[in-house]
Amino acid sequence: MDQYGSDFLTIADDDGNEFELEVLSSLEYNGSTYLAVIPAAQSADTLELEVSILKSTEEAGEAILSVIEDEAEMEAVYDILMDSLYAEEDE
């Protein structure tokens, strides 16, 4: 991911509704890729960001984004991603 700019992606839910997300950061952890995202319409300059963390898995050669259901996994990934985001902000 380009550390000097933002990446955007469009996802579709099970009903076919599309959503554009801005990827704030990505992380490889325990063999999986995780993304910290916000709705693209929400500015990164907003004081209170609604950051979601999604796990990228592959099914039939296609990348699938899903929520993290394991609480310990979510906490570990959240801590690492937030540390990374704040470290980038301080630079």
N, C-alpha and C positions, 0 to 999 in steps of 0.2 A: 504494500500500500504506500502511496506517496505521502511522506511525512510532512510535506509542505503544502498540501492541499486536501480537499475533501473528496471522498468518493461517494457516489450515490448509487442505489440499487432499487429496483422495483420488485416487489413481491406480490403474490396473489394468495388470498386465503382460500379455504375450501369451497367458498361460494363464487369464486372468480373475481372478487373485488380486489382491485390493485391499490397498493400503497407505495409511495416513494419514501425511502429512508436514506438518511445521511449516515455514513459509517464514520464514527469518531475514532475508533481504534480497533485493531484486530490482535488476536493472541493465539499462539499455538500452545496448548497445555494438555499433557497426557495423551498425545496423539490426535487431538481434536482441535478444530479451529473454532474460535468464539469471536463474535462481533459485538461491539458496543455501538448501538444505533439510537438515533432520535428521528422523529418524523421530519421529513425534509422541509415542511412548512414552518417548523419551529427553528428559530435562529439560535445558533451556538452562542450568541451574545446574551441570550435570555438568562436571567439570574437563576431561575429554577428549571433545570433541564429534566425532562422525563426520559431518562436513559433506560433502554431495554438491552438486555444481553441475550443474544441468540446463539445457538450451537449449530454449526454447519456440519451436516452429514451427507453422505453420498448414497443415493439409491438409484440403481439402474443407470449409472453414469451421469446422473443429474444431481446438482447440489440442492439440498433441502435444508431450510432454516427452521429450527424448532426451539421452543422454550426449554429451559433446563429444569427438570423435575426433581433432581436429587439436590436436597438442601445443602449438603456439605460441598458438593461440586459447585453449586451456584455461589456460595460464600467465598470459596477459594478463588474462583474466576473473577468475581466482583472485586475482591481486594486487589488482585494483581492488575486488573484493567483500570481501576480508579487510581492506583498508585502511578500507573503509566500515564494516564491522562493529566494528572496533576503535575507530574515531572515535566511533561511537554509544555504545560502552561507556564511553568516557572522559567523555562529557557528563553 
